[in-house]
Amino acid sequence: MTAAHKRNGAALLAGLLFGTGLSVSGMIRPAKVLNFLDVSGDWDPTLALVMGGALLVCLPAFRWLMKQPAPVLDSRFHLPERRNIDFRLVAGAILFGIGWGIGGFCPGPALAALVTGAGPVFAFVAAMLAGSWLAGRLG
């Protein structure tokens, strides 16, 4: 098995684990996210608990991993090099937040929710892909 096959297999397993976690926690249901954002109404803290649980696992693992000379399936770490906050970053974050608040999805849960076969999920993913394509053309 080649290194590329191992990396792709590891990425597939990580994606399946992530998608399963999103499904089990209910985060593929937009109502869960929208109720989390509705702090003055039918507030649901589930999303905060899911994020907190993820941080409890991720932070110690990330700290340990970054002490290693290289990742298991690559020769070096590929970390972001830019550290500045510019207009494009802020505008993108605002657009992401607006889309998340309106649709109740962000990219990971939307892709995981495709298994539900619901029309609005497909519409959201189609719009997300079109927006990604357009951003690539404009950027």
Beta strands, then each sheet from edge to edge (+ up, - down):
end
